[in-house]
């Protein structure tokens, strides 16, 4: 059951999908149309799941579900993943490459392969204050407080030479 993203409670569960590239206007419209149709029919054991989506920075798709009545189950989550995978194929974008870390430098989104983080830090592609997209956030309220954070406030700080990581 589609509901406006803003109307979902802050404790709604979210899934952040990062595209491997910036998406154009036409692709964003395709994503919007597809996810609106998907969320209208998204069910948990034949019960409509209040859900929505948001797209940010032309590179991130955020799927959200209000799990107050029913939690998204294995089958319903599989259905959402399949929908995102199909969208990726349709627009030739990869939403599942978890080896690419995204940073916001000024107004530009820069992605860096995880294996290259230390070297790219040394070269100045990112630094302690670079804003990092922590796509591991899991509830809607985290989008405002824990999603886009300085690199030293996220798990990626372990790739900063000389920094110690809290256990």
Backbone as a ProteinNet text record, in pm:
[ID]
protein_1_A
[PRIMARY]
XXXXXXXXXXXXXXXXXXXXXXXXXXXXXXXXXXXXXXXXXXXXXXXXXXXXXXXXXXXXXXXXXXXXXXXXXXXXXXXXXXXXXXXXXXXXXXXXXXXXXXXXXXXXXXXXXXXXXXXXXXXXXXXXXXXXXXXXXXXXXXXXXXXXXXXXXXXXXXXXXXXXXXX
[TERTIARY]
85.1	0	90.6	93.2	176.4	123.6	217.2	187.9	301.5	276.1	384.8	500	621	739.4	738.9	703.6	705.7	607.4	502.7	401.6	438.5	539.7	582.1	644.6	618.3	678.9	831.4	897.9	1043.9	1103.4	1029.3	1081.6	1060	1009	989.7	1123.7	1119.3	1239.6	1275.1	1403.5	1446.4	1556.5	1566.9	1673.7	1728.4	1859.4	1922.4	1995	1961.6	2025.6	2102.8	2232.4	2320.6	2348.3	2320.9	2352.1	2501.5	2552.4	2694	2724.8	2620.6	2640.5	2522.9	2542.3	2434.2	2326.6	2202.3	2088.7	2032.5	1988.5	1933.2	1783	1727.3	1586.2	1493.6	1519.2	1435.3	1444	1564.8	1582.5	1513.6	1522.2	1454.9	1303.7	1249.7	1105.7	1067.5	1151.3	1126	1126	1224.3	1233.2	1109.8	1073	956.6	829.4	805.5	685.8	685.4	799.9	809.6	789.9	854.1	842.9	706.9	644.5	508.1	415.4	427.7	346.4	380	508.9	549.4	492.5	509.2	463.8	311.4	242	94.9	51.9	132.6	95.3	181.1	274.5	364.7	284.8	289.8	213.4	302.4	252.9	312.6	203	218.4	118	-21.9	-32.6	-158.2	-214.1	-137.3	-180.7	-97.6	-162.7	-88.2	9.6	129.4	235	245.9	216.7	233.7	380.3	402.5	539.9	553.5	677.6	705.6	850.7	894.1	1031.8	1069	1198.3	1251	1375.8	1407.9	1529.8	1606.8	1735.3	1815.2	1945.9	1986.9	2113.6	2126.1	2015.1	2014.1	2098.5	2122.3	2205.7	2161.9	2069.5	2026.7	1876.3	1835.9	1694.9	1673.7	1575	1545	1404.9	1395.6	1267.5	1234.7	1109	1070.7	940.2	928.6	806.4	775.5	650	602	564.9	645.5	624.8	546	469.5	391.4	296.6	225.1	127.9	194.5	278.4	343.9	486.5	579.1	717.4	732.7	817.4	848.2	913.3	860.1	909.4	1007.9	1061.5	1157.2	1104.4	981.6	923.7	899.4	850.8	823.3	953.5	1055.5	1185.9	1246	1235.3	1284	1216	1087.5	1012.3	1067.8	1100.6	1155.4	1294.3	1376.5	1511	1500.9	1412.5	1392	1349.3	1263.6	1218	1334.8	1418.9	1534.9	1633	1655.5	1744.3	1689.5	1559.1	1497.6	1510.7	1494.4	1513.3	1656.6	1751.6	1891.6	1917.4	1861.8	1877.6	1813.1	1694.8	1620.1	1695	1760.9	1828.5	1980.9	2029.6	2174.5	2248.6	2198.1	2262.4	2276.9	2378.9	2402	2371.6	2270.9	2233.3	2287.8	2369.9	2411.8	2563.1	2639.6	2784.5	2822.5	2835.9	2863.9	3012.3	3093	3234.5	3262.5	3163.4	3180	3128.4	3216.2	3179.8	3154.5	3049.5	3012.9	3042.6	3099.5	3129.5	3067.6	3033.8	2983.4	3092.6	3148.4	3250.8	3186.9	3163.2	3085.6	2948.1	2909.4	2778.5	2792.4	2911.7	2938.3	2949.1	2884.4	2895.9	3012.7	3107.1	3225.2	3219.4	3240.4	3246.2	3390.3	3429.2	3564.7	3553.3	3625.6	3626.6	3685.2	3625.4	3671	3819.8	3865.5	4007.2	4099.4	4045.7	4126.3	4113	4037.6	4010.6	4137.2	4229.2	4350.8	4433.6	4451.2	4529.4	4461.9	4330.1	4257.7	4257	4262.4	4277.6	4412.8	4516	4650.9	4660	4586.9	4588.8	4496.4	4416.8	4331.2	4192.4	4151.9	4017	3909.9	3947.2	3858.5	3946.4	3885.9	3961.7	3872.6	3924.3	3851.4	3714	3704.2	3579.2	3489.3	3534.1	3449.7	3319.5	3210.2	3080.8	3065.6	3036.9	3027	2882.3	2838.8	2704.4	2708.8	2655.9	2650.7	2522	2528.4	2410.1	2362.4	2426.5	2383.9	2271.9	2230.1	2120.2	1996.5	1911.8	1801.3	1663.8	1658.3	1528.6	1526.1	1406.9	1388.4	1453.4	1443.3	1501.1	1652.1	1717.4	1862.4	1903.3	1810.9	1844.7	1889.7	1834.1	1869.5	1989.1	2015.4	2118.9	2239.4	2222.8	2331.3	2366.9	2296.7	2322.5	2440.1	2436.6	2542.4	2621	2736.8	2813.3	2961.3	3033.8	3178.4	3241.6	3340.4	3404.7	3450.7	3495.4	3543.6	3431.6	3305.1	3191.4	3129.4	3190.1	3133.6	3238.5	3192.3	3280.7	3396.5	3380.7	3484.1	3611.7	3603.9	3721.9	3836.3	3805.2	3911.4	4008.6	3967.6	4053.8	4136.2	4124.1	4203.7	4336.5	4445.2	4576.6	4600.8	4645.9	4679.8	4564.5	4440.1	4324.5	4305	4266.6	4230.5	4080	4036.2	3894.7	3842.9	3733.9	3670.4	3603.4	3618.3	3554.4	3420.5
-115.9	0	123.4	194.4	313.5	423.8	487.8	608.1	706.7	835	931	903.8	914	885.3	966.4	1094.5	1184	1140.1	1068.1	1028.3	901.2	830.4	710.9	750.7	674.2	706.1	694.3	767.8	767.7	630.5	543.3	409.9	310.4	357.7	268.8	211.6	87.1	19.1	70.5	87.8	131.9	41.2	43.2	-22.4	81	106.1	205.3	132	166.9	110	220.3	199.5	297.1	252.5	338.9	309.5	326.5	254.2	266	392.4	470.7	593.9	687.3	812.2	909.7	871.2	884.9	847.8	972.5	955.1	1070.6	1082.4	1191.3	1223.3	1111	1057.4	949.6	824.6	791	673.5	693.4	813.2	842	828.8	868.6	852.4	705.3	625.7	481.5	419.4	456.2	404.6	445.7	571.2	621	546.4	531.4	461	316.2	250.3	108.8	90.4	175.7	159.9	203.6	299	334.9	214.1	150.7	31.3	-80.8	-99.9	-205	-180.7	-59	-32.1	-36.4	-11.3	-23.3	-167.9	-261.8	-403.5	-481.5	-414.5	-484.8	-537.6	-668.2	-736	-822.5	-846.9	-945.3	-1045	-1165.1	-1270.7	-1219.6	-1162	-1111.9	-987.6	-927.8	-805.2	-688.9	-581.4	-466.7	-409.5	-379.1	-323.2	-173.8	-86.8	56.9	83.1	133.8	146.8	263	299.7	410.7	402.2	506.7	514	660.4	682.1	816.1	799.2	901	900.7	1026.5	1009.1	1122.6	1131.4	1253	1282.4	1214.6	1178.3	1112.1	984.8	925.1	805.4	703.4	742.8	654.1	633.2	507.7	472	418.2	473.3	432.2	373.7	248.6	179.8	175.8	204.1	211.1	137.7	79.8	8.5	34.5	64.7	79.3	-60	-113	-250.5	-258.3	-155.3	-157.2	-276.3	-302.5	-412.3	-546.2	-545.8	-669.4	-636.9	-721.8	-705	-761.9	-695.4	-748.9	-884.6	-985.4	-1121.8	-1154.7	-1274.4	-1319.5	-1306.7	-1352.1	-1347.3	-1204.1	-1119.5	-981.1	-904.7	-933.9	-869.8	-920.3	-1050.1	-1105	-1036.7	-1009.5	-942.6	-801.7	-731.3	-596.1	-600.2	-694.4	-707.8	-742	-832.3	-869	-747.3	-663.9	-543.1	-447.8	-428.4	-339.5	-398.9	-529.1	-594	-577.3	-596.3	-579.4	-435.9	-340.2	-199.5	-175.1	-232.2	-217.6	-269.3	-385.8	-441.8	-351.5	-301	-217.6	-89.3	-28.2	99.7	84.8	-37.8	-65.4	3.8	-14.6	37.6	-77.1	-68.8	-171	-111.6	-166.8	-121.7	-214.4	-311.8	-413.4	-428.8	-333.2	-339.6	-278.5	-362	-315.9	-283.1	-297.4	-264.7	-118.3	-44.3	97	183.4	265.7	355.1	494	559.6	690.4	801.5	908.3	1028.4	1147.2	1249.4	1372.6	1478.2	1516.8	1622	1743.3	1846	1962.3	1910.2	1924.8	1874.4	1752.2	1695.9	1582.2	1454.5	1348.4	1217	1144.3	1102.4	1030.9	890.6	790.6	653.5	603.8	529.6	476	328.4	245.5	102.4	81.1	-6.9	-32.8	-67.1	-143.8	-181.7	-63	47.9	166	276.8	254.6	362	421.4	337.5	389.9	469.8	418	488.1	618.4	616	736.9	840.5	794.7	887.3	957	877.2	932.1	1031.9	1006.4	1094.4	1215.6	1217	1333.4	1325.8	1209.8	1196.2	1206.6	1174.3	1191.2	1215.6	1267.9	1297.4	1276.6	1312.8	1290.7	1356.8	1471.3	1547.7	1520	1437.6	1404.9	1342.8	1380.9	1324.2	1188.3	1089.9	950.1	904.2	833.3	776.1	639.8	634.9	511.7	438	358.4	290.1	174.9	156.1	51.4	97.9	224	271.3	185.1	171.8	76.6	133	254.2	316	457.5	502.5	630.5	746.8	750.7	862	871.6	759.3	759.4	837	856.6	930.7	1072.8	1130.1	1267.1	1274.4	1168.5	1177.1	1085.9	976.3	878.3	832.7	885.7	839.6	913.6	1042.9	1124.9	1188.6	1129.7	1169	1188	1264.7	1274.3	1135	1112.8	981	931.5	1021.9	980.1	935.1	955	912.9	783.2	720.3	598.8	487.5	369.1	253.3	268.4	354.6	373.3	435.1	486	546.8	447.2	319.5	218.9	223.2	289.9	302.1	430	508.8	630.4	590.9	612.2	572.5	640.1	558.2	609.8	620.8	598.4	606.4	469.9	473.3	350.2	334.2	213.4	184.2	136.1	197.8	153.9	19.7	-70.2	-201.9	-202.2
0	0	0	-112	-122.9	-32.8	39.8	117.3	89.9	101.3	81.4	179.2	131.1	212.2	341.6	331.6	447	555.6	517.4	615.5	691.9	646.6	719.5	852.4	958.3	1087.9	1082.9	1170.6	1174	1201.5	1266.1	1296.5	1181.8	1068.7	953.1	908.6	866	818.2	679.3	654	521.5	467.3	335	262.3	165.5	172.7	85.7	-26	-148.8	-266.7	-337.5	-351.4	-414.8	-557.3	-651.9	-790.8	-814.7	-910.9	-944.2	-1024.3	-1051.7	-1128.2	-1104.1	-1142.3	-1133.6	-1234.9	-1193.1	-1278.1	-1345.7	-1469.7	-1541.5	-1515.6	-1564.9	-1543.3	-1590.3	-1707	-1761.1	-1673.1	-1628.7	-1542.2	-1407.8	-1353.9	-1226.8	-1241	-1354.7	-1379.7	-1389.9	-1455.6	-1465.5	-1325.8	-1245.4	-1108.2	-1029	-1038.4	-965	-1004.8	-1133.7	-1180.9	-1133.4	-1144.4	-1106.3	-956.2	-876.3	-731	-678.2	-744.7	-704.6	-727.2	-841.6	-869.8	-771.4	-744.1	-651.5	-511.9	-459.2	-322.8	-311.4	-419.7	-416.6	-393.4	-441.3	-429.9	-329.3	-260.1	-167.5	-50.4	-31.9	72.5	159.5	280	370.1	400.1	350.9	370.4	333.1	215.4	157.6	226.8	315.8	383.1	329.5	285.2	232.1	334.7	286.5	370.7	341.2	439	415	379.8	260.1	212.9	116.3	93.1	3.6	-40.4	-110.2	-157.2	-170.3	-176.9	-199.9	-284.6	-361.1	-440.9	-403.6	-374.4	-329.9	-407.7	-433.6	-500.7	-637.7	-697.9	-829.7	-832.7	-715.7	-711.7	-606.3	-519.1	-411.8	-417.4	-404.1	-394.4	-254.3	-186.3	-49.7	-47.4	-12.8	0.3	148.9	182.7	324.3	348.4	467.5	505.2	651.9	678.9	815.9	864.5	953	999.2	1129.4	1161	1285.4	1291.8	1185.5	1186.6	1153.4	1048.5	1003.7	962.3	1000	956	816.3	737.9	605.5	625.6	560.5	576.7	465.8	471.6	370.3	229.4	207.6	72.6	27	115.5	75.2	51.7	130.6	108.1	-22.2	-47.1	-174	-292.2	-279.4	-385.3	-409.4	-302.5	-318.6	-383.2	-341.5	-399.2	-547.8	-580.9	-721.3	-803.5	-747	-816.1	-841.1	-741.2	-757	-858.6	-853.9	-951.8	-1092.8	-1109.4	-1241.7	-1290.5	-1200.3	-1236.6	-1284.1	-1213.3	-1252	-1391.5	-1421.3	-1556.3	-1660.4	-1629.7	-1723.1	-1759.4	-1663.2	-1688.5	-1692.8	-1690.2	-1693.2	-1579.1	-1459.5	-1338.9	-1239.3	-1155.6	-1054.1	-916.7	-849.9	-715.6	-606.4	-645.8	-549.3	-536.8	-586.1	-571.5	-437.1	-337.5	-201.1	-180	-284.5	-271.8	-303.3	-349	-382.4	-268.2	-212.2	-103.3	-162.2	-115.9	-170.7	-70.7	-122.6	-45.4	-118.8	-42.8	-102.3	-89.2	-202.7	-206.6	-271.5	-190.2	-233.2	-274.8	-397.9	-441.8	-532.3	-539.1	-627.3	-545.2	-593.9	-529.8	-595	-512.7	-559.3	-501.7	-585.8	-535.3	-545.4	-442.8	-434.6	-397.7	-470.9	-440.2	-301	-225.4	-89.1	-86.3	-182.6	-187.4	-210.4	-260	-290.8	-186.7	-80	15.4	77.2	122.9	185.8	86.4	-32.2	-133.5	-175	-192.1	-231.5	-119	3.8	116.3	106.3	84.4	72.6	-42.8	-151.7	-268.9	-254.1	-145.3	-119.9	-180	-229.6	-287.1	-178.2	-54.4	60.8	182.2	289.1	410.7	532.6	649.1	774.8	775.4	710.7	712	591.4	498.9	384.2	433.7	372.1	410	344.5	426.4	383.6	391.1	288	287.6	356.3	477.1	554.8	518.1	413	361.6	449.1	564.2	657.7	749.7	736.5	820.8	795.6	897.6	883.5	918.2	972.6	1000.8	943.1	911.9	843.7	918.1	1049.5	1125.9	1106.7	1075.9	1054.2	929.7	836.8	715.4	747.1	851.6	888	981.5	1056.6	1159.5	1139	1065.3	1058.3	917.2	816.8	679.7	616.7	616.5	557	671.8	700.6	818.9	784.2	865.2	842.3	849.1	767.2	759.5	895.9	982.5	1114.6	1206.8	1165.7	1247.3	1197.5	1100.6	1041.2	1039.5	1008.4	1006.8	907.5	808.1	705.9	764.9	886.5	949	965.1	962.8	975.7	857.5	749.4	631.8	633.3	739.1	751.8	815.9	743.9	799.4	934.7	1030.7	1162.5	1259.5	1213.8	1304.1	1370.4	1494.8	1563.6	1557.3	1555.2	1543.8	1678.8	1725.2	1849.2	1825.8	1920.2	1907.4	1975.1
[MASK]
+++++++++++++++++++++++++++++++++++++++++++++++++++++++++++++++++++++++++++++++++++++++++++++++++++++++++++++++++++++++++++++++++++++++++++++++++++++++++++++++++++++++

